[in-house]
Amino acid sequence: MNKSKVEKVNFYSSILGKEMPMLVYLPEGYNSLTPLPVLYFLHGRSGYESILFDIDIKTAADRMIEAGEIKPMIIVCPRIENSRGVNSSLISKEVVDPYNRIINIGRYEDYFIEEIVSFADKAFNTIKNRKGRFIGGASAGGYAALHNAFRHQNLFSKVGGHMPAVELKLEEEDKPYFRDMGVWEKYDPISIARSINNSLDMDVFLDAGDKDEGGFYEGCSILHEILKEKGVNSQNHLFPGHHSVEYIKSNIEKYLKFYGC
């Protein structure tokens, strides 16, 4: 049986007008398996598409699949740069924020929804409906996962925000992504959750460290309560740790169990 592997895909985004590589985990026996669910996992502000594999999600997934703790799945980790996954500009470019950091603006939501999901369904043996699509992310990637799932409920059935950068107000450092408050509210997971009128048929996993430097456990708590009031199957966790890669690594098996069961 074929062993699991991680493929690097040199993907060119027509929407962003540049190369946007991704890494894809294919479980053991992929070539002989029936269509598989896909977990799209989005990196944070200063991360890259390799971050999950740097903390060895491959080993964790291999072990849990072999032990029957989770079902086999494909894991797609696209590059979203320092974009928060939003449509912030018609033209893709780099700008400098008030803290002299490079941020990326462009049609990043369109890139992910219209190009990445479509590409994965064409290139890999995927379950091509929302029941077989999950999305998660860490920090700014967790924020992006939540707004993508809530704004495109027809595409995803599970979403995880892991120490997600869900803010209670638009911070100065994030204003370059949002031209006005209307755009901020359009992507703010809390605002989206409050505006949901229909029943959100989606499993939600929220978590943050008890020492999270951004205090993102506050946003998780508020979002969780809103979702529960609306009858959504939401869970919220406060785990030990800081806002760090080490925090994600220490909880990666919990995340896999959520997506893979």
Secondary structure, DSSP 8 states (H G I E B T S, - for coil): ----EEEEE--EETTTTEE--EEEEE-TTGGGS--B-EEEEE--TT--TTHHHHTTHHHHHHHHHHTTSS---EEEEE---SSTT-B--SS-EEEE-TTS-EEEESBHHHIIIIIIHHHHHHHS-B--SGGGEEEEEETHHHHHHHHHHHH-TTT-SEEEEES----SS--GGGGGG-SSHHHHHHH-HHHHHHH--S----EEEEEEETT-TT-HHHHHHHHHHHHHHTT-EEEEEEES--SSHHHHHHHHHHHHHHHH-
